[in-house]
Structure formats: C-alpha cells, structure tokens
Amino acid sequence: MTDGTSALPGSGRLRRPGAARKARIDRLATVGGRSGAPGAPGTPAATDEDTADVGVSLLRDAWRRLRVTPVFWVGAVIIALFVLLAVVAPWIAPHDPGAQLLIGQTSRARNSIAPPQAGYPLGGDTFGRDLFSRLILGSRQTLLVGVFATLIGLAGGLVLGVLAGAFGGWADTVVMRIVDVMLSIPSLLLAISIAVLFTNPNLTSVIIAVSVVQIPVFARLLRGQMLAQRGSDHVLAARALGVRRAPIVFRHMLPNSLSPVIVQATLVVATSIIDAAALSFLGLGSQDTASPEWGQMLGEAQDRIDSHPGLAFWPAGCIIVVALGFTLLGESLREALDPKNRR
C-alpha cells in the first residue's frame, strides 16, 4: 500500500500501522520484499507492539477485566448456587415445609423448640416444622420476588425513561415530576403503603409493591442516558439524513443507553430481596405457611429471638449472603463496563 495503510492477514480490512509495523515492513523490503503470512519462513513473528492498536469491543474488554476480578467470581458463584438451589429445591428438601413433623417436641413454652437431630439438621421451628426444609424451599420464593419485581420495575422504568429522554418537552416535565414525587418517599415506606392496599397479602402483592418502588430508579437512569445520546454525533447524523424519530430512538439511542440500566438491574435484585423480606417480616407478605419465604420466617422467629436466635439467624444469613452476591456482581459489572476504566 502506498497511502500508509496495510491489510490485516486473512481479511480485507485496512488499518494504519504503528511504528513497529512500519519497521517490520521496512525489514521485509530490505531482505527481498517478502510479506508472507504470519508463521511463514523468513517472516518475523508478530509482536505485542504490532497488535497493540487492534480494536477491542466493549463487551470483550469488559470480560477481559472481569475474569481476573475475584469480587466478580465471588458474586457469580453465590448467585449460581442460589439459583441452582431455588430450581432443585422441591426435590432436595427432605420434608414437607408445612408439615408439623416435630409437633410432639414443641409446645408454646419458651424453651420447647425441637433441637437438631437425625433427619432434621437444624431442628424445628416454633410450630414443629423442619427448619432446614423451609430454608431450602424459601429460596424459591425469594428468587421469584427478586427477579419478577426487578423485571416489572425495569419494564416500567424503560417506558417512562424513553418517553422523557427521547421526546423531551412536556413529556419529560410530566414524567420527571412524577418520578421526583416517588423518589421523595423512602422506598420501604412507599412499598409498605402499596402493600397495605391489598386486603389479602400474598406473593403477588409483594412483587407489585416492590416493583413500583424500583420504577423511578430505572426511569431517571435511562432518561439521563437518553439525553446524553440525543446530542451524540451518530444521532445528529441520522437526523441530518432525514431518518424518522422512531428508528433513531429504538435503533440508535436506546441500545446505546441500556448498559448502565442492565447493571443497575443486577443491583436492584438485591434491594428487591431485602424489601420483600421486610414486608414479609411486617406481616404484609404471603400468609401461606406451606410456601415459606425467608422474610416470613424472620417474622415468625421474632418472639423467640432471645431464647432461640438460630430461628432468625439462618434466614437472615441467607438474605445477607444472596444480597451480597448480587451487589458484588453488579458493582463488578459497573466497573468493567465503565468506558473511563478502559485501557
């Protein structure tokens, strides 16, 4: 090539070589003009400097940093084990979580909880039910609440964020004022206010209450990303070419605004699990004792916390560990996908 560019081996793409590649071409020209494929006799091996300027996609660069980050792997392992436990819970739970199998060893006396024994590694709860089986089955209910509440909150936030960020004007003003009012109320208080509207609290009411709290978080984040995209060069070029608004929004602006929203969704799962446990602890969650939930188990153990702290320790520990796993994963993804951290 005479214009300062060279072809990549095995492809038709052109690229501008660095100083090392220029020196390599000069050496090849000196020894006879041989420019064979890499690895051919007489062709110097490619060095790190030769490939230093090769472009790398954002996702590939993020994975390159994630795979050497211990925090990411800790969070990923915790979440993987939690999801696996929730999926296989009905098959590995040794007993029916609602059956009062240890009722003969339990009464309403202060120190009558069935102790750990053969077949019951954690003993029984206040009603003579197997605590270990209830912990295992509780993981499924907790996962359902966390995932579905996050998905519903994400969907609602996407709708509001696109309306505010893509169109602006009065739509942006109306949506953001609603979001500001919702964000002015503490999240747990807002969730409690929504949950008490249901006459028969159940798992669905908990999911709705928690998901509504997350909608303004996603809406404000997406709106900010969409506003940044509105002034970008590729959007301005599309407008100059006469592309309609809908293709610009859904093909150019929205796809480039989703990365931080997806990362935020990972963090929101943790807060959704904690909020759902708080609602169940206050008696605003599912009342079905045959389908246990970790927050519900905490509420049942509160009158025995002084004499039998293990009844509260195990479900509280599970909530803390799972929330920590999602938090570690989300923070790792945020750092890896941040363009400022690219090298």
N, C-alpha and C positions, 0 to 999 in steps of 0.2 A: 504494500500500500504506500502511496506517496503523500497522503494527507495526514500522516501522523497517527493512523489507526491500524489495528491488526485484527485478524479474525480469530475467534476462540476455536480451539481444536474440536472437531466433531459437531460444529454448529455454524449457522450462517450469520450469527450476530457479530457486530463490530464493537470494539471497545478501544479506548485510548490507553496505551500502555504507560506504565510508570517508568521511573528512571532505570530500575533493574531490568525491565523487559527491553528497553531500548538498548541497554548494554548487551543483553543477550543476543539481540538481532544483529548488532554490530559484530559480535564474535562469530556468529554463524556466517555472516557475509565475508568475514576475513578468511575463514577456513574453506570457503568454496561455495557459499550461498546455500548450504543445505538447511532446510527448515522442515525436517521430517516431523512426524507425530511424536509426542512425548514417549520416551522409552526406546525410540529407535536408536541404532548405533550412531554415535557421533553427535547425538543431541543432548545437551546438558539437561539435567533434571530440573524440574520446576522448583523454585524456592518459595519460602513463605512471602518474600517481598513480591514475587510475581503474582500471587493471588491475594495480596493484602487489600487490593482495591475492588475485588469482586463483590457485587451487591448481595446482601442477605435480607430476606424478608423479615418483617417484624415478628411474626409468629416463630419462625425458625431461630431468630436471635433470642427471643424470649425463652424458648425451650432450652437453648444452649446454656442460659444462665440458671434456669430453674433446676436442671438436672444435677447441678453441683451445689444446690442450696439445701442444707439439712432441714431448715424450717419447712420448706415445701414438702419434703418427703415425710416428715413427721405428721403434718396436717393431712396429706394424702392417705397415709396408712390408717390414721384414725377414722377418716371418713369412709374408706373402703371397708374396714372392719364393721363399722356402724351400719352401713348399707347392707353388707352381707348378713349381719345378724338380723336385721329387720326383715330381710327376704325369707330366710330359713327359720324364723322364729317359731312358727306353728309346728314345725317338725322336730325341733330340738328341745322345746320346752318339756321338761319331764312330767309335769302335771297340769291339770286344768287350772288356769289362773283364778277362776271364780269359785272353785270347789273348796269348801271348808274342811279339808282333809285333816287338819290338826285341831279341830274344834274341841276334841276331848281334852287337849292340853291347854286350852285357852279359855279364860273367863274374863269378866270385866275388872278383875282385881288388877292392882298396879303392876305386879311383877309376875304376870301369868303368860307372857309371850313364849310360844314354843321355841326351844333352843335349837341350834343346828344339830342335825342327826343324820343317820344313814338315809339317803334318798332326798334329803332336804338340807343342802349345804349351807343355806342362810337361815334356816328355821322358818317360822311362820310370822304372819303379821298380826294385827290386833283382832282379826276375825278368823284366825286359824287357816289362812290361805298360804300357799307356798310362796315365799318372798322371791326366791330365785326365778321361778316361772313367771311371776308378774313382772320382774325386771326385764326378762327376755321379750315377753310379749309387749311390754311398754315401749320398746324401741320402735316397733312398727307404727304405733300411734304417733309417737313423737316425730318420726320421719315424715309421715303423711302431713302433719300440721306444718312442719317447717317447709317442705317442698311446695305444697299447694298454696300456702299463704304467700310464699315468695313469688310463685308464678302469677297468681292473681294480682298481687301488688305490682309486679313488673309489667303485666299487660295494661293495667290502668295507668301506670306511670308513662308507658310508651305513648298511649293515646294523648294524654294531656301534654306531655313533653313535645310531641310532634306538632300539635296544634299551636302551642306557644312559640316554639323555636322556629318553625318553618314559615308561619304566616305573619307573626308579629301583630302590631296594631292592637285593635280592641280585643282580639282573641288572646293575645299574650297578656294583656292587662287583666282580663277577667280570670283567666286560668291561674295566673300568679297570685292574684288576691285570694282566691280560694285556697291555694297551696299555702300561702302565708298564714291564713287563719288556722289551717290544720297543723302547721308546724309550730304555731304558738302554744298549742296544748301539749303537755308531756305525753309521750307515746303510750305509756302504760295507762295513764288516766283516760286517754281517748279510747284505748282498747276496752277498758272496763266500762266506759259509758256506752259503747256499742254493744258489748256483750250482755248488759243488763236489759237491753231492749227485747231479748228473746225470752219468752215465757218458759220454754223447756230447753235449757242449755244442753248442747251436745257438741260433738266434734266439728260439725259444720259451722255452728255459731262461733266457735273459737277460731276457725280458719278465716271466716269473714271478718271478725273483729281485728285479728292480727294483720290481715292483708290490707284493710283500709288504712291502717296506720302507716304502711310502707309505701302507699301510692305517692304521696307528696315528695318522698325522698327520691324516688326514681324520676318523677316529673321534673323536679328542679335540676337534677344532674343532667338529664337528657336535654332539657331546654338550653342549658349552658353550652353543651357540646354542639347543639344545632346552630346556635348563634355564632359560634366560632367557625362553623363550616360555611355559613352564609357569606362570609367575606373572603373565603379561600379562592385561589386562582382558578381551580377547575370548575367551581360553581359559577364564577363570573364568566368564564369562557363558555360554559354551556348556555348561560343566559344570552350572551352575545350572539351565539349561533341560532338563537330562536327556539331552544328546547323548552317544552312546556314545564309548568311548575311541578306537576305530579312526578314525572320522571326524574327531575332534579332532586326532589325531596327523597324519593324512595330508592333511587339508584345511586345517588352521589352523596347526599348529606347524611341520611340515616345509617347506611352501612359503615361510614367512617366515624360515626358517633357512638357505636354500640360497645366498643371495647371497655371503657370505664364503667358502663352500665352493667355489663356482664360480671365484671369484677365486684361491683357493689352488690350484685345479687348473691354472690357467694358469701359476703359478709352479712347480708340481711337474713340468710338462713339461720345463722347463729342467734341473731336477735329475735327472730320469729320463734325459735325453740324456747328461748328464755321467757318471752312474753306469754306464750301459750302455757308454759309451766306455771307462771304467776297467776294466770286466770284460773287454771285448774286448782291451784293451791287455795284460791279465794272462794272456791265452790262455783265458779262460773263456767267450768268446763263440762266434759262429758260426765253424766251421772251413772253410766253403765259400768258397774264394778267388774263385769266379766271381760271387759276390754280395757285393761289398765293403761294408764298414762303416767309418766314419771312425776308430773306436777300433781296429779291426783293422789299418787302415793305419798307425796310430801304432805299434802293436806290431811290425809288420814293418820299420819305419824306425829302430827304436831302436839297431840295431848299426851304422847308418851316419850317426848324428846328427852326428858330428864332421866328416865329410868331405862329406856331402850333407844339410845341415839342411833343404833345401826339401822333402824327402820327409816330414818331420814338420811343417813349418811350415804347409803347405796344409791338411791335415786338422785340425790343431789350430786354425788360424784359423777354419775353417768351424764347428767346435764352439763356439768362443767367441762368434762373431757370432750364431749361432742361439740359443744360451742367453741371450745379452744381449737379443735381440729378445723372447723370451718373458718375461724378467724385467721389461723396461721396460713391456710391455703389462700384465702382472699388477700391477705397482706403480701404474700409472696407473688401472686399474680399481678397485683397492683405495681409492685416494684419492677417486675420483669417486663410489663407492657408499657411502662412509662418511657416515652421517647427520650427524655432527658438522661436516662441511665444507659442508653446505647453507646457503645464504644466502637 
